[in-house]
Amino acid sequence: MIFRQLFDSTSSTYTYLIASRKGGEALMIDPVFERTNHYLRILEELDLKLVKVVDTHLHADHVSAMASLRDNTNCVTVMGEQSPVDVVSMRVSDAEKVTIEGFSMTAMYTPGHTDDSYCFRTDDRIFTGDTLLIRGTGRTDFQNGDPGMQYESLFNGLLKLPENLLVYPAHDYKGDTVSTLAEEKAFNPRLQVGSRQEYVDLMNNLKLANPKMMDVAVPENQRMGLNLEQQREVPHVDAEGLINNAGERYLMVDLRENGERVKHGVIPNSIHAPYSCLDQHLEMLSHASSKQIVFYCAAGERSAMAVKLAGGSGVRNCAHLPGGFEAWLHAGGATE
């Protein structure tokens, strides 16, 4: 497995790059905007195809590179379903898998630092975001943070996992790079409390200054998705126009992954061509029907990118559904 722990010294942020092999699919966790060119260079050197970028929560201390990496690589953006970001390609919930070729990790909803905080676990390690730091825990005094919820996320969640799991946080301010759950249980001063109330009192009395980038980073990160206005800059058909004519005039192509389809349902008579392997389906789609091809996904981000990718591969007469499956449901479209 390829595993790189990358560091941004300005925000003290750790970014993680993961792939099962050189030349394969890659996933990135918590990237920083100013490091985008560095990430792209590493991807090129290792011959990796970035297919997913994950943020553990809405960051307040740096601008995320999710949008810039999406624009450069056409990757899928992934966050928890509670995230206040305007548009995210995929929203995951607790216990849901995030997968790429040869690698999978499980989402754990761990609110407390913020109300949208997630950790991501594999068999031998856990990416803890700002929920659990090395010899610390994430502050709980902004973005709907809650020390009581963080106590539950820690003591009734993370700390019940196998103690040999490697801990990889989103930040470190002292130069540490990795720990284990056993070490944190034994030596993390914020975990040496006797009760939930003792932890709440400890966190409520930290009296920390706000992050320097908070007023810039939070609003910038909230609007990093491809919004409806941007989605309508590429050929599209709105949900209302599709509902009455979907079967007659359009070939609906679902770009979502199997888990999303099972969880939320599908548009009747649509065919499945997952975005991650769309290139393998384009030639077939171009000869499959005389109808106009209309791509759809969860929120319209993947489908907007799919129209551009298809056009670049010579597939004509393509459009997409702005707002995705959510817009279809809002307009009263049928599902199965």
C-alpha positions as CSV (number, residue, x, y, z in Angstrom):
1,M,0.0,0.0,0.0
2,I,1.1,3.6,-0.7
3,F,0.7,5.8,2.3
4,R,2.0,9.3,2.6
5,Q,1.5,11.6,5.6
6,L,2.0,15.2,4.3
7,F,2.3,18.3,6.5
8,D,1.3,21.9,6.1
9,S,3.3,24.0,8.5
10,T,1.1,27.1,8.4
11,S,-2.0,25.3,9.7
12,S,-0.2,22.3,11.3
13,T,-2.4,20.1,9.2
14,Y,-1.7,16.5,8.2
15,T,-3.0,15.3,4.9
16,Y,-3.1,11.6,4.0
17,L,-2.6,10.1,0.6
18,I,-3.5,6.4,0.2
19,A,-3.5,4.0,-2.7
20,S,-3.2,0.2,-2.9
21,R,-0.6,0.3,-5.7
22,K,1.5,2.6,-7.9
23,G,-0.5,3.5,-11.0
24,G,-3.8,2.8,-9.2
25,E,-6.6,4.8,-7.7
26,A,-5.9,7.1,-4.8
27,L,-7.8,8.8,-1.9
28,M,-6.8,11.9,0.0
29,I,-7.9,13.0,3.5
30,D,-8.0,16.6,4.7
31,P,-6.0,18.4,2.0
32,V,-4.9,22.1,2.3
33,F,-5.6,24.5,-0.6
34,E,-2.1,26.1,-0.6
35,R,-0.5,22.6,-1.1
36,T,-2.6,21.7,-4.2
37,N,0.3,21.9,-6.6
38,H,2.4,19.7,-4.3
39,Y,-0.3,17.1,-4.2
40,L,-0.7,17.1,-7.9
41,R,3.1,16.6,-8.4
42,I,3.1,13.6,-6.0
43,L,0.1,12.1,-7.9
44,E,1.9,12.5,-11.2
45,E,5.2,11.1,-9.8
46,L,3.4,8.0,-8.4
47,D,1.2,7.7,-11.5
48,L,-1.9,7.8,-9.3
49,K,-5.5,8.6,-10.3
50,L,-7.1,10.7,-7.5
51,V,-10.7,9.4,-7.3
52,K,-11.9,10.6,-3.9
53,V,-11.0,13.5,-1.5
54,V,-12.4,13.3,2.0
55,D,-12.6,16.1,4.6
56,T,-13.2,14.9,8.2
57,H,-15.2,18.1,9.0
58,L,-15.7,21.7,7.9
59,H,-12.3,23.2,8.7
60,A,-11.9,26.5,10.4
61,D,-8.1,26.9,10.3
62,H,-7.4,26.4,6.6
63,V,-9.1,26.4,3.3
64,S,-9.6,22.9,2.0
65,A,-8.1,21.8,-1.3
66,M,-11.2,19.7,-2.1
67,A,-12.5,22.1,-4.7
68,S,-9.1,22.7,-6.3
69,L,-8.4,19.0,-6.5
70,R,-11.8,18.3,-7.9
71,D,-11.3,20.9,-10.6
72,N,-7.8,19.5,-11.5
73,T,-8.6,15.8,-11.4
74,N,-12.4,15.4,-11.6
75,C,-12.3,13.5,-8.3
76,V,-15.3,12.9,-6.1
77,T,-15.6,15.0,-2.9
78,V,-16.7,13.2,0.2
79,M,-18.0,14.5,3.6
80,G,-20.4,13.4,6.3
81,E,-24.1,13.9,5.7
82,Q,-24.2,16.5,8.5
83,S,-21.7,18.8,6.7
84,P,-22.9,22.4,6.0
85,V,-21.0,22.5,2.7
86,D,-23.3,23.6,0.0
87,V,-22.6,20.8,-2.4
88,V,-20.6,17.6,-1.8
89,S,-20.4,14.8,-4.4
90,M,-21.0,12.0,-1.8
91,R,-22.3,12.3,1.7
92,V,-21.6,9.4,4.0
93,S,-23.3,8.4,7.3
94,D,-22.1,6.5,10.3
95,A,-20.7,2.9,9.5
96,E,-20.8,3.6,5.7
97,K,-17.8,2.5,3.6
98,V,-15.6,4.8,1.5
99,T,-13.9,2.7,-1.1
100,I,-11.4,2.9,-3.9
101,E,-9.5,0.2,-5.8
102,G,-7.9,-2.1,-3.2
103,F,-8.7,0.1,-0.1
104,S,-11.7,0.7,2.1
105,M,-12.4,2.7,5.3
106,T,-15.4,2.9,7.5
107,A,-17.0,6.3,8.5
108,M,-17.6,6.9,12.2
109,Y,-19.8,9.9,13.1
110,T,-18.0,11.5,16.0
111,P,-19.6,14.9,16.8
112,G,-18.2,17.2,19.4
113,H,-15.3,19.2,17.9
114,T,-17.9,20.3,15.3
115,D,-21.4,18.9,14.7
116,D,-20.2,17.4,11.4
117,S,-17.0,15.7,12.6
118,Y,-16.2,12.2,11.3
119,C,-13.4,9.7,11.8
120,F,-12.4,7.0,9.3
121,R,-11.3,3.6,10.3
122,T,-9.4,0.8,8.6
123,D,-8.2,-2.6,10.0
124,D,-5.0,-1.2,11.4
125,R,-5.4,2.6,11.7
126,I,-7.9,5.4,12.3
127,F,-7.9,8.9,10.8
128,T,-9.3,10.9,13.7
129,G,-9.7,14.4,12.2
130,D,-9.9,16.9,15.2
131,T,-11.8,14.5,17.4
132,L,-8.8,12.9,18.9
133,L,-5.3,14.5,18.7
134,I,-2.0,13.1,19.9
135,R,-2.1,13.9,23.6
136,G,-5.1,16.2,23.1
137,T,-8.6,16.5,21.7
138,G,-10.2,19.0,19.4
139,R,-11.7,22.2,20.9
140,T,-15.5,22.3,21.2
141,D,-16.3,26.0,21.4
142,F,-17.4,26.9,17.9
143,Q,-19.2,25.4,14.8
144,N,-21.9,23.8,17.1
145,G,-19.2,22.0,19.1
146,D,-20.3,20.2,22.2
147,P,-18.0,18.8,24.9
148,G,-20.6,16.4,26.1
149,M,-21.1,14.9,22.6
150,Q,-17.3,14.8,22.2
151,Y,-17.1,12.8,25.4
152,E,-19.6,10.3,24.0
153,S,-17.7,10.1,20.7
154,L,-14.5,9.4,22.5
155,F,-15.3,7.2,25.5
156,N,-18.3,5.3,23.9
157,G,-16.9,5.3,20.4
158,L,-13.2,5.6,19.5
159,L,-11.8,4.4,22.8
160,K,-13.8,1.1,22.6
161,L,-12.0,0.2,19.4
162,P,-8.9,-2.2,19.5
163,E,-6.1,-0.5,21.4
164,N,-3.5,-1.3,18.8
165,L,-5.1,0.9,16.1
166,L,-2.7,3.6,14.9
167,V,-4.0,7.1,15.4
168,Y,-3.5,9.6,12.6
169,P,-5.0,13.0,13.4
170,A,-5.7,16.0,11.2
171,H,-3.4,18.3,13.2
172,D,-0.4,18.2,15.5
173,Y,1.3,21.2,17.0
174,K,4.2,19.5,18.8
175,G,5.9,17.5,16.0
176,D,4.3,14.1,16.8
177,T,3.1,12.1,13.7
178,V,1.3,9.0,14.9
179,S,0.1,7.3,18.1
180,T,-2.1,4.4,19.1
181,L,-5.4,4.3,21.0
182,A,-3.5,2.5,23.9
183,E,-1.1,5.3,24.2
184,E,-3.8,8.0,24.1
185,K,-5.8,6.1,26.8
186,A,-2.7,6.0,29.0
187,F,-1.0,9.4,28.4
188,N,-3.5,11.9,26.8
189,P,-4.2,14.3,29.7
190,R,-7.7,15.2,28.4
191,L,-8.7,11.5,28.7
192,Q,-7.7,11.2,32.3
193,V,-11.2,12.3,33.6
194,G,-13.5,10.4,35.9
195,S,-16.9,11.5,34.4
196,R,-18.6,13.1,31.5
197,Q,-19.2,16.3,33.5
198,E,-15.5,16.5,34.4
199,Y,-14.6,16.4,30.7
200,V,-17.3,19.0,29.9
201,D,-15.9,21.3,32.6
202,L,-12.3,20.8,31.4
203,M,-13.2,21.7,27.8
204,N,-15.4,24.6,28.7
205,N,-12.5,26.3,30.5
206,L,-9.8,26.2,27.9
207,K,-10.3,29.8,26.9
208,L,-8.6,29.5,23.5
209,A,-8.4,32.3,20.9
210,N,-10.3,31.7,17.6
211,P,-8.3,30.2,14.8
212,K,-6.6,33.0,12.8
213,M,-8.2,31.8,9.5
214,M,-11.7,31.1,10.9
215,D,-13.5,34.1,9.3
216,V,-12.0,33.3,5.9
217,A,-11.8,29.5,6.0
218,V,-15.3,28.6,7.2
219,P,-17.3,30.6,4.6
220,E,-14.9,29.5,1.8
221,N,-15.2,25.9,2.8
222,Q,-19.0,26.1,3.0
223,R,-19.3,27.1,-0.6
224,M,-16.6,25.0,-2.2
225,G,-19.1,22.7,-4.1
226,L,-20.3,23.1,-7.6
227,N,-23.5,25.0,-6.9
228,L,-26.7,25.0,-9.1
229,E,-25.6,28.1,-11.0
230,Q,-22.3,26.4,-11.9
231,Q,-24.0,23.1,-12.7
232,R,-26.3,24.9,-15.2
233,E,-23.3,26.2,-17.1
234,V,-23.0,22.8,-18.7
235,P,-25.8,21.2,-20.8
236,H,-28.6,20.1,-18.5
237,V,-32.3,19.2,-18.2
238,D,-34.1,20.3,-15.0
239,A,-36.0,17.7,-13.0
240,E,-39.4,19.1,-14.0
241,G,-38.6,18.6,-17.7
242,L,-37.4,15.1,-17.1
243,I,-40.3,13.8,-15.0
244,N,-42.8,13.8,-17.8
245,N,-40.4,12.7,-20.6
246,A,-37.7,10.6,-19.0
247,G,-38.7,7.3,-20.6
248,E,-39.5,8.8,-24.0
249,R,-36.8,11.3,-24.8
250,Y,-33.9,10.6,-22.3
251,L,-31.7,7.8,-21.3
252,M,-31.1,8.3,-17.6
253,V,-27.6,7.2,-16.4
254,D,-27.0,6.9,-12.6
255,L,-23.4,7.8,-11.7
256,R,-23.8,7.0,-8.0
257,E,-22.1,4.0,-6.2
258,N,-24.1,0.9,-5.2
259,G,-24.3,1.9,-1.6
260,E,-25.9,5.2,-2.5
261,R,-28.5,3.5,-4.8
262,V,-29.4,1.0,-2.1
263,K,-29.7,3.7,0.6
264,H,-31.7,6.3,-1.4
265,G,-33.3,4.5,-4.4
266,V,-33.0,5.1,-8.1
267,I,-34.9,6.8,-10.9
268,P,-37.0,4.1,-12.7
269,N,-35.5,2.7,-15.9
270,S,-32.2,4.4,-15.4
271,I,-29.0,2.5,-16.1
272,H,-26.0,2.3,-13.8
273,A,-22.6,3.6,-14.8
274,P,-20.6,4.5,-11.7
275,Y,-18.7,7.8,-12.0
276,S,-15.4,6.2,-10.9
277,C,-15.4,3.9,-14.0
278,L,-17.4,6.1,-16.4
279,D,-14.7,5.9,-19.0
280,Q,-15.4,2.2,-19.4
281,H,-19.0,2.9,-20.2
282,L,-18.8,5.9,-22.5
283,E,-18.5,4.0,-25.8
284,M,-21.4,1.7,-24.9
285,L,-23.6,4.7,-23.9
286,S,-22.9,6.5,-27.2
287,H,-24.4,3.6,-29.1
288,A,-27.0,2.4,-26.6
289,S,-29.9,4.6,-27.7
290,S,-31.0,7.4,-29.9
291,K,-32.3,9.2,-26.9
292,Q,-30.4,12.1,-25.2
293,I,-28.1,10.8,-22.4
294,V,-28.8,12.5,-19.1
295,F,-26.4,11.8,-16.2
296,Y,-27.5,12.1,-12.6
297,C,-25.8,11.7,-9.2
298,A,-26.6,12.7,-5.6
299,A,-26.3,16.5,-5.9
300,G,-25.3,17.3,-9.4
301,E,-21.5,17.7,-9.0
302,R,-20.4,14.3,-10.5
303,S,-23.0,14.6,-13.3
304,A,-21.7,18.1,-14.3
305,M,-18.2,16.7,-14.5
306,A,-19.5,13.6,-16.4
307,V,-20.9,15.8,-19.2
308,K,-17.5,17.4,-19.7
309,L,-15.7,14.1,-19.6
310,A,-18.1,12.5,-22.0
311,G,-17.8,15.4,-24.4
312,G,-14.0,15.2,-24.2
313,S,-14.2,11.6,-25.2
314,G,-16.4,12.4,-28.3
315,V,-19.7,11.3,-26.8
316,R,-22.3,13.8,-28.0
317,N,-25.9,14.7,-27.0
318,C,-25.2,14.5,-23.3
319,A,-26.7,16.5,-20.5
320,H,-27.2,16.2,-16.7
321,L,-29.7,16.7,-14.0
322,P,-28.7,19.8,-11.9
323,G,-29.2,19.1,-8.2
324,G,-29.1,15.4,-8.9
325,F,-31.3,12.8,-7.2
326,E,-32.2,15.3,-4.5
327,A,-33.7,17.7,-7.1
328,W,-35.6,14.7,-8.6
329,L,-37.1,13.9,-5.3
330,H,-38.0,17.5,-4.5
331,A,-39.8,17.8,-7.9
332,G,-41.9,14.8,-7.0
333,G,-40.2,12.3,-9.3
334,A,-40.9,8.6,-8.8
335,T,-38.3,6.2,-7.4
336,E,-37.7,2.5,-7.1
